[in-house]
Amino acid sequence: MNQLIEWFELEELAKTEMDLAGSTSDKVYEILKTVDVKRRREIIQHLINEEAPLRIDVL
């Protein structure tokens, strides 16, 4: 999850606006509800293409 936050340059939001406790899917949800639509689409595309084949808990 930290790598995802770094890739999309969300460190500041992660410190101030996101509650990153809980499961991986809870963290992904928290990230997605915090960012704008364009960024949300980029993150979802990344998760589907890069993470989903490796980690079923992300979906």
Secondary structure by P-SEA (a helix, b strand, c coil): caaaaaaacccccccccccccccaaaaaaaaaaaccaaaaaaaaaaaaccccccccccc
